[in-house]
């Protein structure tokens, strides 16, 4: 596939995904399906790493994912094409909704449609979650599963800052890296 074709695929795929999905997690699930399964540009493990990176980065997940995927495939031009493809549908929809706000908000079918979309988003979120968990479990890393459960409980049941959770995860990662480095030396 030529560079121009890759740029077009990055733009058109990001555009289509962003047009269909309305949350970062949904976009991540569809990107994974497209770029791993359909085009074979990344392995499952690489895409899982990108998903983890995207989730930790500030800003919209869909745009961050488009940026990383685009850059990995075709450098800065690929990143630009993927990001523009990801942004244009949301921008167009926001402009239309803003223009027709009074009409749209009072329309019962729009409310029903949005409730239906929520169910689709929940299904996509579960797909991403199960994919990440199967990647962790498949690598025989039960300590990461415990960390995921503890992080969930922290977020769900405390009102403490997420900064503490992030610092704790960094500490666990550093301890794990030291342990692995010690195993390599032996």
VEXDREN-2710 file (C-alpha; in Angstrom, 1 decimal):
% VEXDREN-2710
k/r/px/py/pz
1/UNK/0.0/0.0/0.0
2/UNK/1.4/3.4/-1.0
3/UNK/1.9/6.2/1.5
4/UNK/-0.9/8.2/-0.1
5/UNK/-3.2/5.2/0.2
6/UNK/-2.2/4.8/3.9
7/UNK/-3.0/8.4/4.5
8/UNK/-6.4/8.1/2.9
9/UNK/-7.2/4.9/4.9
10/UNK/-6.1/6.7/8.1
11/UNK/-8.4/9.6/7.4
12/UNK/-11.4/7.7/6.1
13/UNK/-11.3/5.0/8.8
14/UNK/-10.9/7.6/11.5
15/UNK/-13.7/9.6/10.0
16/UNK/-16.0/6.6/9.7
17/UNK/-15.2/5.4/13.3
18/UNK/-15.7/8.8/14.8
19/UNK/-19.0/9.1/12.9
20/UNK/-20.3/5.9/14.4
21/UNK/-18.9/6.0/17.9
22/UNK/-19.7/8.7/20.5
23/UNK/-17.2/8.0/23.2
24/UNK/-13.5/7.4/23.5
25/UNK/-13.8/3.8/24.6
26/UNK/-16.1/3.0/21.7
27/UNK/-13.7/4.7/19.3
28/UNK/-10.8/2.6/20.8
29/UNK/-12.7/-0.7/20.3
30/UNK/-13.5/0.2/16.6
31/UNK/-10.0/1.3/15.9
32/UNK/-8.6/-1.9/17.4
33/UNK/-10.9/-3.9/15.1
34/UNK/-10.0/-1.9/12.1
35/UNK/-6.2/-1.4/12.5
36/UNK/-5.4/-4.9/14.0
37/UNK/-8.0/-7.2/12.3
38/UNK/-8.8/-5.5/9.0
39/UNK/-5.5/-3.9/8.0
40/UNK/-3.0/-5.9/10.2
41/UNK/-0.9/-2.8/10.9
42/UNK/-0.6/-3.7/14.6
43/UNK/-0.6/-6.8/16.8
44/UNK/-3.2/-7.1/19.6
45/UNK/-0.4/-6.5/22.1
46/UNK/0.7/-3.3/20.4
47/UNK/-2.8/-2.0/20.2
48/UNK/-3.4/-2.8/23.9
49/UNK/-0.3/-0.8/24.7
50/UNK/-1.6/2.1/22.7
51/UNK/-5.0/1.9/24.4
52/UNK/-3.2/2.0/27.8
53/UNK/-1.2/5.0/26.7
54/UNK/-4.2/6.8/25.3
55/UNK/-6.1/6.2/28.5
56/UNK/-3.3/7.7/30.6
57/UNK/-2.8/10.8/28.4
58/UNK/-4.8/14.0/28.9
59/UNK/-7.4/14.9/26.3
60/UNK/-10.0/13.1/24.2
61/UNK/-9.2/9.4/23.9
62/UNK/-10.4/9.2/20.3
63/UNK/-8.1/12.0/19.2
64/UNK/-5.2/10.7/21.2
65/UNK/-5.6/7.2/19.7
66/UNK/-5.9/8.6/16.2
67/UNK/-2.7/10.6/16.8
68/UNK/-0.7/7.6/18.0
69/UNK/-2.0/5.2/15.3
70/UNK/-1.6/7.7/12.6
71/UNK/1.9/8.5/13.6
72/UNK/2.9/4.8/13.9
73/UNK/1.6/4.1/10.4
74/UNK/2.7/7.2/8.4
75/UNK/4.6/9.6/10.6
76/UNK/3.4/13.2/11.2
77/UNK/1.3/13.3/8.0
78/UNK/-0.5/10.1/9.2
79/UNK/-1.1/11.6/12.6
80/UNK/-2.6/14.7/11.0
81/UNK/-4.8/12.7/8.7
82/UNK/-6.1/10.4/11.4
83/UNK/-6.7/13.3/13.8
84/UNK/-8.6/15.4/11.3
85/UNK/-10.6/12.4/10.3
86/UNK/-11.5/11.9/13.9
87/UNK/-12.4/15.5/14.6
88/UNK/-14.5/16.5/11.6
89/UNK/-17.6/14.3/12.3
90/UNK/-17.9/15.6/15.9
91/UNK/-17.3/19.2/14.8
92/UNK/-20.0/18.9/12.1
93/UNK/-22.5/17.3/14.5
94/UNK/-21.8/20.0/17.1
95/UNK/-22.4/22.7/14.6
96/UNK/-25.7/21.2/13.4
97/UNK/-27.0/20.5/16.9
98/UNK/-26.1/24.0/18.0
99/UNK/-27.9/25.5/15.0
100/UNK/-31.0/23.3/15.5
101/UNK/-30.8/23.0/19.3
102/UNK/-34.3/24.1/20.2
103/UNK/-35.9/21.8/17.7
104/UNK/-33.7/18.8/18.5
105/UNK/-34.0/18.9/22.2
106/UNK/-37.8/18.8/22.2
107/UNK/-38.0/15.9/19.7
108/UNK/-39.0/12.6/21.5
109/UNK/-37.3/10.4/18.9
110/UNK/-34.0/12.1/19.5
111/UNK/-34.2/11.2/23.2
112/UNK/-35.1/7.6/22.4
113/UNK/-32.2/7.4/19.9
114/UNK/-29.8/8.7/22.5
115/UNK/-31.0/6.1/25.1
116/UNK/-30.4/3.4/22.4
117/UNK/-26.9/4.8/21.8
118/UNK/-26.1/4.5/25.5
119/UNK/-26.7/0.7/25.3
120/UNK/-24.4/0.5/22.3
121/UNK/-21.7/2.5/24.1
122/UNK/-22.0/0.2/27.1
123/UNK/-21.5/-2.8/24.9
124/UNK/-18.4/-1.3/23.3
125/UNK/-17.0/-0.4/26.8
126/UNK/-17.4/-3.9/27.9
127/UNK/-15.6/-5.1/24.7
128/UNK/-12.6/-2.9/25.5
129/UNK/-12.6/-3.9/29.1
130/UNK/-12.8/-7.6/28.4
131/UNK/-10.1/-7.3/25.7
132/UNK/-7.7/-5.6/28.1
133/UNK/-8.4/-8.1/30.9
134/UNK/-8.0/-11.1/28.6
135/UNK/-4.6/-9.6/27.5
136/UNK/-3.5/-9.3/31.1
137/UNK/-4.9/-12.7/32.1
138/UNK/-3.5/-14.4/29.0
139/UNK/0.0/-13.2/29.9
140/UNK/-0.3/-15.0/33.2
141/UNK/0.0/-11.7/35.2
142/UNK/-2.5/-12.1/38.0
143/UNK/-0.9/-9.3/40.0
144/UNK/-2.2/-6.9/37.2
145/UNK/-5.7/-8.3/37.6
146/UNK/-5.5/-7.6/41.3
147/UNK/-4.3/-4.1/40.5
148/UNK/-7.2/-3.5/38.2
149/UNK/-9.7/-4.7/40.8
150/UNK/-8.1/-2.5/43.5
151/UNK/-8.0/0.5/41.1
152/UNK/-11.7/0.0/40.3
153/UNK/-12.5/-0.2/44.0
154/UNK/-10.5/3.0/44.7
155/UNK/-12.3/4.9/42.0
156/UNK/-15.7/3.5/42.8
157/UNK/-15.7/3.7/46.6
158/UNK/-13.5/6.6/47.6
159/UNK/-13.6/10.3/46.9
160/UNK/-9.8/10.7/47.0
161/UNK/-7.8/12.2/44.1
162/UNK/-7.0/10.1/41.2
163/UNK/-3.4/11.4/41.5
164/UNK/-2.9/9.0/44.5
165/UNK/-4.1/6.1/42.4
166/UNK/-1.7/7.1/39.5
167/UNK/1.2/7.4/42.0
168/UNK/0.4/4.0/43.5
169/UNK/0.3/2.4/40.0
170/UNK/3.6/4.0/39.2
171/UNK/5.1/2.7/42.4
172/UNK/3.8/-0.9/41.6
173/UNK/5.3/-0.6/38.1
174/UNK/8.7/0.5/39.5
175/UNK/8.7/-2.3/42.0
176/UNK/7.8/-4.8/39.3
177/UNK/10.5/-3.4/36.9
178/UNK/13.1/-3.8/39.7
179/UNK/12.0/-7.3/40.3
180/UNK/12.3/-8.1/36.6
181/UNK/15.7/-6.5/36.4
182/UNK/16.8/-8.6/39.4
183/UNK/15.6/-11.8/37.6
184/UNK/17.4/-10.8/34.4
185/UNK/20.7/-10.3/36.3
186/UNK/20.5/-13.8/37.8
END
